[in-house]
Amino acid sequence: MNPESRQVYIRRRQDRFRTAPIDGRALKFMIDAGLTWLRTNQETVNALNVYPVPDGDTGINMVLTMQAAYDEIADSPERNFGRMIHQVAHGALMGARGNSGVILSQIWRGLARGSDEIEVLDGPALVAAFLEARDTAYQGVVRPVEGTILTVAKDIASVAEATLEETEDAIAILERVVKEADESVERTPELLDVLKKAGVVDAGGKGLFYILEGMLRYINGQPLDTPLATVQPLSKMVLEDTLDTIEPGQDVEVVVDFRPHSTLDLRKFYSELEEMGTSIQVGEGDGLYRMHIHVEEERTYDPINYINSIGTWTKVSLENLEEQMEEIERQSRASAINLSPVEPGEIAVVAVSPGQGISRVFASLHVAAIVEGGQTMNPSTEDILDAFEDLPTNKVIILPNNKNIIMAAKSATELTVKEAVVIPTRTIPQGLAAMFRYLPHGDFDEVVAEMNSALDDVDTGEITTAIRSVEVDGVKVNEGETIALFNGKLVSSANSLEEACRSLIETADVSQYELITLFYGADITKQDGNKIADAIRADHPHLEVELQDGGQPHYQLILSFE
């Protein structure tokens, strides 16, 4: 389409939206567009990480939350705008993942409240919806922080209200809102010092902007599925996650490491790859690129031949996707966790766990249900709810064991008639400490109080790999270095696992502890873990040191100090 024809097309699309009623069907198209544009820019949102740890999953969480919202209405014939947006809000609530996803679901809840019983959307109704979305989002957070997605929701509500004094045209108001969302996101570092120091804007606010911009792009007839020219660091590529979204017709996983002959035109590169397959990821480090794609069997060598035409490949990996999925299922069956049965009237505990080894420890402490989740894999509200809804008891305690899962866990308690309480465990050691105070037949309130008090009995250390270069908490970090965190605060960056552990032990002041338990992750061997444990024993003979198979991804070690 030539530029002149495209302008005519855009004007016709805009005219159609301005003259035709924005009803439930139109909303469905707009939700799909917002989701598509957010997914297109998902890695851009993920990269807006303050800490250099592998938990930059805001983009993933918001995409999955929006996907759940769209799935709720995908087959709905509803024409009433108010009823349709209530379905959207319900889907977002059930599918909400992570803090960003829960707040996003609250925004949709507010938009639905502000649009109650509205058959078609107009300017005044849109403004009322944005105002209610702002209020609902703020009310849903115990301690609202400015410089986040909440600020963006507040700013766009104010601009929408001001614009209504000039026009009642819903599209014109949306245009102002999108512009303000963009500008509000850019102002977030001035409101939140941690963003300013890290040199990034707020990820949740950026995700909200992309959703709104996607709706406007759809109205304007602009493309929604052209990936932005961005590349994630090689250290941040998690190719295992792509197995969760294998589509029909995807037979082979192709991964190619290569060095381009000249500067890589990323937009053209993505465009060419889109013609060959799906699940495209591109990473870069020190001039070396890694391309990941899923293709049909007959197109197995197309990506390789294409890369060979623009550069020199250094490594090629081909995997049969069907065999990979079957192997995952075999491993899952082989490592099944045996949970203790729950008797009627007992207190049941649901624990979120990031690895098979840690899940076995929780099972040995008699949790009733385990939800898979942790860094980069936050379970949804519905996942947590499903874990305990069918248990034969009305008394439930939830251990999220991750700061980014607490809000989803609390949302689950609001959706059940059972007496469900969240113990706000932010780490695995806190969750295990709470379980040592668990009494299945005790008084519910007393057990909850006891388990809460256990959170102060343990400190947590974590060892992982830096996914970006940054200076945080006075510690300068280079991408790829091994970093140590103590109770969530970055304490050191080192060139080796041993050096990082030594600095962590020094920071923790182990003279005050009696026991250190090390949970080694999926990325290191038991021998590596034993080496670290032996070094700690040699340096601190008064300490009892235990080594456990954690199986957690991304984090080489999780340490419990007691």
C-alpha positions as CSV (number, residue, x, y, z in Angstrom):
1,M,0.0,0.0,0.0
2,N,1.5,3.4,-1.1
3,P,1.6,6.2,1.5
4,E,-1.3,8.1,-0.1
5,S,-3.5,5.0,0.0
6,R,-2.5,4.2,3.5
7,Q,-3.6,7.7,4.7
8,V,-7.0,7.2,3.1
9,Y,-7.3,3.8,4.8
10,I,-6.3,5.3,8.2
11,R,-8.9,8.2,7.7
12,R,-11.6,5.7,6.9
13,R,-10.7,3.5,9.9
14,Q,-10.8,6.6,12.2
15,D,-14.1,7.8,10.6
16,R,-15.7,4.4,11.1
17,F,-14.7,4.3,14.8
18,R,-15.9,7.9,15.3
19,T,-19.3,7.3,13.6
20,A,-20.0,3.7,14.6
21,P,-20.8,2.9,18.2
22,I,-17.9,1.6,20.3
23,D,-19.8,-1.4,21.7
24,G,-18.8,-4.8,23.1
25,R,-17.6,-6.1,19.7
26,A,-15.5,-3.1,19.1
27,L,-14.0,-3.5,22.6
28,K,-13.0,-7.0,21.8
29,F,-11.0,-5.8,18.8
30,M,-9.4,-3.2,20.9
31,I,-8.4,-5.6,23.6
32,D,-6.9,-7.9,21.1
33,A,-5.0,-5.0,19.6
34,G,-3.7,-3.9,23.0
35,L,-2.6,-7.4,23.8
36,T,-0.9,-7.8,20.4
37,W,1.1,-4.6,20.7
38,L,2.1,-5.4,24.3
39,R,3.3,-8.8,23.2
40,T,5.2,-7.2,20.3
41,N,7.1,-5.0,22.8
42,Q,7.2,-7.6,25.6
43,E,11.0,-7.8,25.7
44,T,11.3,-4.0,25.9
45,V,9.2,-4.1,29.0
46,N,11.1,-7.0,30.5
47,A,14.4,-5.2,30.0
48,L,13.3,-2.3,32.3
49,N,14.8,-4.1,35.3
50,V,16.0,-2.1,38.3
51,Y,18.0,-4.9,39.9
52,P,20.3,-6.9,37.6
53,V,18.7,-10.2,38.7
54,P,16.7,-12.5,36.4
55,D,13.2,-11.4,37.5
56,G,12.6,-8.9,34.7
57,D,9.3,-10.6,33.9
58,T,6.9,-7.6,34.0
59,G,6.3,-7.8,30.3
60,I,5.6,-11.6,30.5
61,N,3.3,-11.1,33.4
62,M,1.3,-8.3,31.8
63,V,1.0,-10.2,28.5
64,L,-0.3,-13.3,30.3
65,T,-2.7,-11.2,32.3
66,M,-4.0,-9.6,29.1
67,Q,-4.1,-12.9,27.3
68,A,-6.4,-14.3,30.1
69,A,-8.5,-11.2,29.7
70,Y,-8.9,-11.7,26.0
71,D,-9.5,-15.4,26.3
72,E,-12.5,-14.6,28.6
73,I,-14.2,-12.7,25.7
74,A,-12.7,-14.5,22.6
75,D,-15.9,-16.4,21.9
76,S,-18.4,-13.9,23.4
77,P,-21.0,-12.5,21.1
78,E,-21.8,-9.7,23.7
79,R,-22.6,-6.3,22.1
80,N,-23.1,-4.4,25.3
81,F,-19.9,-2.5,26.2
82,G,-20.5,-2.6,30.0
83,R,-21.1,-6.3,30.1
84,M,-18.2,-7.1,27.8
85,I,-15.7,-5.0,29.8
86,H,-16.8,-6.8,33.0
87,Q,-15.9,-10.1,31.3
88,V,-12.5,-8.6,30.4
89,A,-12.0,-7.5,34.1
90,H,-12.9,-11.0,35.3
91,G,-10.5,-12.7,32.9
92,A,-7.7,-10.3,33.9
93,L,-8.3,-10.9,37.6
94,M,-8.2,-14.7,37.2
95,G,-5.1,-14.6,35.0
96,A,-3.3,-11.9,36.9
97,R,0.4,-12.7,37.4
98,G,3.0,-10.8,39.5
99,N,2.4,-7.4,41.1
100,S,2.2,-5.7,37.7
101,G,-0.5,-8.2,36.5
102,V,-2.5,-7.8,39.6
103,I,-2.4,-4.0,39.4
104,L,-3.3,-4.2,35.7
105,S,-6.3,-6.4,36.7
106,Q,-7.4,-3.7,39.2
107,I,-7.2,-1.1,36.5
108,W,-9.5,-3.2,34.3
109,R,-11.8,-3.8,37.3
110,G,-12.0,0.0,37.7
111,L,-12.7,0.5,34.0
112,A,-15.5,-2.0,34.3
113,R,-17.0,-0.3,37.4
114,G,-16.9,3.0,35.6
115,S,-18.6,1.5,32.5
116,D,-21.4,-0.3,34.4
117,E,-24.4,-1.0,32.2
118,I,-23.1,1.3,29.4
119,E,-24.4,-0.1,26.1
120,V,-21.9,1.9,23.9
121,L,-18.9,3.9,25.0
122,D,-18.7,7.7,24.5
123,G,-16.4,10.4,25.7
124,P,-18.0,11.0,29.2
125,A,-18.2,7.3,29.9
126,L,-14.6,6.8,28.9
127,V,-13.5,9.5,31.3
128,A,-15.6,8.1,34.1
129,A,-14.0,4.7,33.5
130,F,-10.4,6.1,33.7
131,L,-11.3,8.0,36.9
132,E,-12.7,4.8,38.5
133,A,-9.7,2.8,37.2
134,R,-7.3,5.2,39.0
135,D,-9.2,5.0,42.3
136,T,-9.6,1.2,42.2
137,A,-5.9,0.7,41.4
138,Y,-4.7,2.9,44.3
139,Q,-7.2,1.2,46.7
140,G,-5.8,-2.2,45.7
141,V,-2.3,-1.4,46.9
142,V,-1.6,-1.2,50.7
143,R,1.3,1.3,50.3
144,P,1.0,3.0,46.9
145,V,4.3,4.2,45.4
146,E,4.5,7.0,43.0
147,G,6.7,6.6,39.9
148,T,5.0,3.4,39.0
149,I,2.0,2.1,36.9
150,L,-0.2,3.8,39.6
151,T,1.2,7.2,38.7
152,V,0.5,6.6,35.0
153,A,-3.1,5.5,35.7
154,K,-3.5,8.7,37.8
155,D,-2.0,11.0,35.1
156,I,-4.1,9.6,32.2
157,A,-7.2,10.0,34.3
158,S,-6.4,13.6,34.9
159,V,-5.7,14.3,31.3
160,A,-8.9,12.4,30.2
161,E,-10.9,14.6,32.6
162,A,-9.3,17.8,31.3
163,T,-9.8,16.8,27.7
164,L,-13.5,16.2,28.3
165,E,-13.9,20.0,28.7
166,E,-12.8,20.4,25.1
167,T,-14.4,17.4,23.4
168,E,-16.7,14.5,24.1
169,D,-15.2,12.5,21.2
170,A,-13.9,9.2,22.7
171,I,-11.2,8.7,20.1
172,A,-9.9,12.2,20.6
173,I,-9.8,11.6,24.4
174,L,-7.9,8.3,23.8
175,E,-5.4,10.1,21.7
176,R,-4.6,12.5,24.5
177,V,-4.5,9.6,27.0
178,V,-2.0,7.7,25.0
179,K,0.2,10.8,24.6
180,E,0.0,11.4,28.4
181,A,0.8,7.8,29.2
182,D,4.0,8.0,27.2
183,E,5.0,11.2,28.8
184,S,4.0,10.0,32.3
185,V,6.2,6.9,31.9
186,E,9.2,9.1,30.9
187,R,8.7,11.1,34.2
188,T,8.7,8.1,36.5
189,P,12.5,8.2,37.2
190,E,12.0,11.7,38.6
191,L,9.5,10.3,41.1
192,L,11.3,7.1,42.1
193,D,14.9,7.4,42.9
194,V,15.7,3.7,42.3
195,L,14.6,4.1,38.7
196,K,16.7,7.1,38.2
197,K,19.8,5.4,39.6
198,A,19.2,2.4,37.4
199,G,18.6,4.5,34.3
200,V,15.2,3.0,33.4
201,V,11.6,4.0,33.4
202,D,8.9,2.0,35.2
203,A,8.2,-1.3,33.5
204,G,4.5,-1.6,34.6
205,G,3.7,1.9,33.4
206,K,5.4,1.2,30.1
207,G,3.3,-1.9,29.7
208,L,0.1,0.0,30.3
209,F,1.2,2.6,27.7
210,Y,1.7,-0.2,25.1
211,I,-1.7,-1.6,25.8
212,L,-3.4,1.8,25.3
213,E,-1.2,2.6,22.3
214,G,-2.0,-0.7,20.7
215,M,-5.7,0.1,20.8
216,L,-5.1,3.5,19.2
217,R,-2.8,1.9,16.6
218,Y,-5.6,-0.5,15.7
219,I,-8.0,2.4,15.3
220,N,-5.5,4.2,13.1
221,G,-4.8,1.1,11.0
222,Q,-1.1,0.9,12.0
223,P,0.7,-2.4,12.3
224,L,0.7,-4.2,15.6
225,D,2.9,-7.3,15.0
226,T,6.1,-5.7,13.8
227,P,8.7,-6.4,16.5
228,L,10.7,-3.4,17.7
229,A,14.4,-3.3,16.8
230,T,15.5,-4.5,20.2
231,V,17.8,-7.3,21.4
232,Q,17.9,-8.9,24.8
233,P,21.3,-9.8,26.5
234,L,22.4,-13.3,25.8
235,S,22.5,-14.0,29.5
236,K,18.8,-13.1,29.8
237,M,17.5,-15.5,27.1
238,V,15.5,-18.2,28.7
239,L,14.7,-20.6,25.8
240,E,13.0,-23.1,28.1
241,D,10.1,-20.7,28.5
242,T,9.3,-21.0,24.7
243,L,8.3,-24.6,25.3
244,D,5.2,-23.4,27.1
245,T,3.8,-21.8,24.0
246,I,4.5,-24.4,21.2
247,E,1.9,-23.9,18.5
248,P,0.5,-26.4,16.0
249,G,2.9,-26.8,13.1
250,Q,6.0,-26.1,15.1
251,D,8.2,-29.2,14.7
252,V,11.8,-28.1,15.1
253,E,13.6,-25.6,17.5
254,V,16.5,-23.9,15.7
255,V,19.1,-22.0,17.7
256,V,22.0,-20.3,15.8
257,D,25.0,-18.4,17.2
258,F,26.5,-16.1,14.6
259,R,28.5,-13.0,13.9
260,P,27.0,-10.7,11.2
261,H,29.2,-9.4,8.4
262,S,28.0,-5.9,9.0
263,T,25.7,-4.0,11.4
264,L,22.6,-6.0,11.8
265,D,19.4,-4.4,10.6
266,L,17.2,-5.8,13.3
267,R,13.8,-4.8,11.8
268,K,14.7,-6.5,8.5
269,F,16.1,-9.5,10.5
270,Y,12.9,-10.0,12.4
271,S,10.8,-9.5,9.3
272,E,12.7,-12.2,7.4
273,L,12.5,-14.6,10.4
274,E,8.7,-14.1,10.7
275,E,8.3,-15.5,7.2
276,M,10.0,-18.7,8.4
277,G,8.5,-19.5,11.9
278,T,7.4,-18.4,15.3
279,S,8.7,-18.0,18.9
280,I,11.5,-15.7,17.7
281,Q,14.1,-14.5,20.2
282,V,17.3,-12.7,19.6
283,G,20.1,-12.1,22.1
284,E,23.4,-10.4,21.8
285,G,26.7,-10.3,23.8
286,D,30.1,-9.1,22.7
287,G,29.2,-8.9,19.1
288,L,27.9,-12.5,19.1
289,Y,24.2,-12.9,18.3
290,R,21.9,-15.9,19.2
291,M,18.8,-16.5,17.1
292,H,16.0,-18.8,18.4
293,I,13.0,-19.9,16.3
294,H,10.4,-22.6,16.0
295,V,9.8,-23.9,12.4
296,E,8.0,-26.6,10.4
297,E,10.1,-29.6,9.7
298,E,10.4,-28.8,6.0
299,R,11.8,-25.4,6.8
300,T,14.4,-26.6,9.3
301,Y,17.3,-25.2,7.4
302,D,15.8,-21.9,6.1
303,P,16.9,-19.9,9.2
304,I,20.4,-21.4,9.0
305,N,20.7,-20.6,5.3
306,Y,19.4,-17.0,5.9
307,I,21.9,-16.4,8.7
308,N,24.7,-17.8,6.5
309,S,23.9,-15.1,3.9
310,I,24.3,-12.3,6.4
311,G,27.0,-13.6,8.7
312,T,29.1,-16.5,9.9
313,W,27.5,-19.0,12.2
314,T,29.6,-20.4,15.1
315,K,27.1,-22.9,16.5
316,V,23.9,-24.5,15.4
317,S,21.4,-26.5,17.6
318,L,18.4,-28.4,16.3
319,E,15.8,-30.0,18.6
320,N,12.7,-32.0,17.9
321,L,10.0,-30.1,19.7
322,E,7.7,-33.1,20.1
323,E,10.4,-35.2,21.6
324,Q,11.3,-32.3,24.0
325,M,7.7,-32.1,25.2
326,E,7.5,-35.8,25.7
327,E,10.8,-35.8,27.7
328,I,9.5,-33.0,29.9
329,E,6.3,-35.0,30.6
330,R,8.5,-38.1,31.4
331,Q,10.6,-36.1,33.8
332,S,7.5,-34.6,35.4
333,R,6.0,-38.1,36.0
334,A,9.3,-39.4,37.4
335,S,9.7,-36.5,39.8
336,A,6.1,-36.4,41.0
337,I,5.7,-35.0,44.5
338,N,3.8,-37.1,47.1
339,L,1.7,-34.7,49.2
340,S,0.1,-35.6,52.5
341,P,-3.7,-35.9,52.3
342,V,-5.8,-33.3,54.0
343,E,-8.5,-34.2,56.5
344,P,-11.7,-32.2,56.8
345,G,-11.3,-29.5,59.4
346,E,-7.5,-29.4,59.1
347,I,-5.5,-26.3,58.2
348,A,-4.2,-26.8,54.7
349,V,-1.0,-25.0,53.5
350,V,-0.4,-24.1,49.9
351,A,3.2,-23.3,49.0
352,V,4.7,-21.7,45.9
353,S,8.0,-23.4,44.9
354,P,10.5,-22.7,42.1
355,G,12.1,-26.2,42.0
356,Q,11.5,-29.9,42.4
357,G,14.0,-30.2,45.3
358,I,12.4,-27.4,47.2
359,S,9.0,-28.8,46.5
360,R,10.1,-32.1,48.1
361,V,11.2,-30.3,51.2
362,F,7.8,-28.5,51.5
363,A,6.1,-31.9,50.9
364,S,8.1,-33.4,53.7
365,L,6.7,-30.6,56.0
366,H,3.2,-31.6,55.0
367,V,2.0,-28.8,52.7
368,A,-1.3,-29.7,51.1
369,A,-0.6,-28.3,47.7
370,I,2.4,-26.9,45.7
371,V,2.1,-24.3,43.0
372,E,5.0,-24.0,40.6
373,G,6.4,-20.5,40.5
374,G,9.2,-18.1,41.5
375,Q,11.4,-15.7,39.7
376,T,10.4,-15.2,36.0
377,M,7.5,-17.7,36.4
378,N,4.9,-16.1,38.6
379,P,1.7,-18.2,38.9
380,S,-1.7,-16.5,38.2
381,T,-4.4,-15.8,40.7
382,E,-6.4,-18.7,39.2
383,D,-3.4,-21.1,39.5
384,I,-3.2,-20.3,43.3
385,L,-7.0,-20.5,43.7
386,D,-7.2,-23.9,41.9
387,A,-4.6,-25.3,44.2
388,F,-6.9,-25.2,47.3
389,E,-10.5,-24.8,46.1
390,D,-11.1,-28.6,46.0
391,L,-9.3,-29.4,49.2
392,P,-11.6,-30.9,51.8
393,T,-11.2,-28.1,54.3
394,N,-12.3,-24.5,54.8
395,K,-9.0,-23.3,56.4
396,V,-6.2,-22.4,54.1
397,I,-2.8,-20.7,54.5
398,I,-0.9,-19.6,51.4
399,L,2.9,-19.1,51.3
400,P,3.8,-17.1,48.2
401,N,7.6,-17.3,49.0
402,N,8.3,-14.5,46.5
403,K,7.6,-10.7,46.8
404,N,6.1,-10.7,43.3
405,I,3.6,-13.4,44.1
406,I,2.1,-11.9,47.3
407,M,-0.5,-9.7,45.5
408,A,-1.8,-12.6,43.3
409,A,-2.0,-14.8,46.4
410,K,-4.1,-12.1,48.2
411,S,-6.3,-11.8,45.2
412,A,-7.0,-15.6,45.3
413,T,-8.2,-15.2,49.0
414,E,-10.7,-12.6,47.8
415,L,-12.2,-15.1,45.3
416,T,-13.0,-17.9,47.7
417,V,-15.6,-18.6,50.4
418,K,-13.0,-20.4,52.4
419,E,-11.1,-18.8,55.3
420,A,-7.9,-18.2,53.4
421,V,-4.9,-16.2,54.6
422,V,-1.6,-15.2,53.0
423,I,1.5,-15.4,55.1
424,P,3.7,-12.7,53.2
425,T,6.7,-14.9,52.8
426,R,9.1,-13.2,50.4
427,T,11.7,-16.0,50.1
428,I,12.0,-19.8,50.2
429,P,13.8,-19.8,53.6
430,Q,10.9,-17.7,55.1
431,G,8.4,-20.2,53.7
432,L,10.2,-23.1,55.2
433,A,10.6,-21.3,58.5
434,A,6.9,-20.7,58.6
435,M,6.2,-24.4,58.0
436,F,8.2,-25.4,61.1
437,R,5.5,-23.5,63.1
438,Y,2.6,-25.2,61.3
439,L,0.1,-27.2,63.3
440,P,-2.6,-28.8,61.1
441,H,-5.1,-29.2,64.0
442,G,-4.3,-25.9,65.9
443,D,-6.5,-22.9,66.3
444,F,-6.5,-21.1,62.9
445,D,-5.7,-17.6,64.1
446,E,-3.0,-18.8,66.5
447,V,-1.3,-20.9,63.8
448,V,-1.4,-17.9,61.4
449,A,0.2,-15.7,64.1
450,E,2.9,-18.3,64.9
451,M,3.8,-18.8,61.2
452,N,3.9,-15.0,60.7
453,S,6.3,-14.6,63.7
454,A,8.7,-17.2,62.1
455,L,9.5,-14.8,59.3
456,D,11.9,-12.9,61.5
457,D,13.7,-16.1,62.5
458,V,15.6,-16.5,59.2
459,D,17.7,-14.5,56.8
460,T,18.0,-15.2,53.1
461,G,21.0,-15.2,50.8
462,E,20.8,-15.6,47.0
463,I,23.5,-16.1,44.4
464,T,22.6,-15.5,40.7
465,T,24.1,-14.1,37.5
466,A,23.8,-10.4,36.6
467,I,21.6,-9.8,33.5
468,R,22.7,-6.2,33.0
469,S,25.4,-3.7,34.0
470,V,24.3,-1.2,36.6
471,E,25.2,0.3,39.9
472,V,22.7,-0.4,42.7
473,D,22.9,0.0,46.4
474,G,26.5,1.2,46.0
475,V,27.5,-2.0,44.2
476,K,28.8,-1.7,40.6
477,V,27.7,-4.7,38.6
478,N,28.8,-5.9,35.1
479,E,26.6,-8.1,33.0
480,G,27.5,-11.8,33.4
481,E,29.1,-11.4,36.8
482,T,28.0,-13.5,39.8
483,I,26.1,-11.4,42.3
484,A,25.0,-11.9,45.9
485,L,21.9,-10.6,47.6
486,F,21.2,-10.6,51.3
487,N,17.5,-10.3,52.3
488,G,16.9,-8.9,48.8
489,K,19.6,-6.2,48.9
490,L,22.5,-6.4,46.5
491,V,25.7,-6.8,48.5
492,S,28.4,-7.8,46.0
493,S,29.4,-8.7,42.4
494,A,32.2,-11.2,41.7
495,N,33.9,-13.1,39.0
496,S,33.2,-16.6,40.5
497,L,30.6,-18.4,42.5
498,E,33.0,-19.0,45.4
499,E,34.0,-15.3,45.6
500,A,30.3,-14.3,45.6
501,C,29.5,-16.7,48.4
502,R,32.4,-15.6,50.5
503,S,31.3,-12.0,50.3
504,L,27.7,-12.9,51.1
505,I,28.9,-14.8,54.2
506,E,30.9,-11.8,55.3
507,T,28.0,-9.5,54.9
508,A,25.7,-11.8,56.8
509,D,28.0,-11.8,59.9
510,V,27.6,-15.6,60.5
511,S,28.7,-15.3,64.1
512,Q,25.1,-14.8,65.0
513,Y,23.8,-18.0,63.3
514,E,24.0,-21.7,64.1
515,L,22.9,-23.2,60.8
516,I,23.2,-22.4,57.1
517,T,21.3,-24.5,54.6
518,L,22.3,-24.2,50.9
519,F,19.8,-25.1,48.2
520,Y,21.7,-25.6,45.0
521,G,19.9,-24.8,41.7
522,A,19.5,-26.4,38.3
523,D,22.5,-24.6,36.9
524,I,25.1,-26.1,39.1
525,T,26.0,-29.7,40.2
526,K,25.9,-31.3,43.6
527,Q,29.7,-31.3,43.5
528,D,29.7,-27.6,43.0
529,G,27.4,-27.2,46.0
530,N,29.5,-29.5,48.2
531,K,32.6,-27.4,47.3
532,I,30.9,-24.3,48.6
533,A,29.6,-26.0,51.7
534,D,33.0,-27.4,52.6
535,A,34.6,-24.0,52.2
536,I,32.0,-22.5,54.6
537,R,32.6,-25.3,57.1
538,A,36.4,-24.7,56.9
539,D,36.1,-21.0,57.4
540,H,33.4,-21.2,60.1
541,P,33.8,-24.4,62.1
542,H,31.1,-23.4,64.6
543,L,28.4,-23.5,61.9
544,E,26.3,-26.4,60.9
545,V,26.1,-26.4,57.1
546,E,23.6,-28.5,55.2
547,L,23.3,-28.9,51.4
548,Q,19.9,-29.6,49.7
549,D,18.9,-30.1,46.1
550,G,16.7,-27.1,45.3
551,G,16.4,-27.5,41.6
552,Q,15.5,-23.8,41.2
553,P,16.3,-22.1,37.9
554,H,18.4,-18.9,37.5
555,Y,19.7,-18.9,41.1
556,Q,22.8,-21.1,41.6
557,L,22.3,-21.0,45.3
558,I,19.6,-20.0,47.9
559,L,20.9,-19.8,51.4
560,S,19.0,-19.9,54.6
561,F,20.7,-18.4,57.7
562,E,19.2,-19.5,61.0
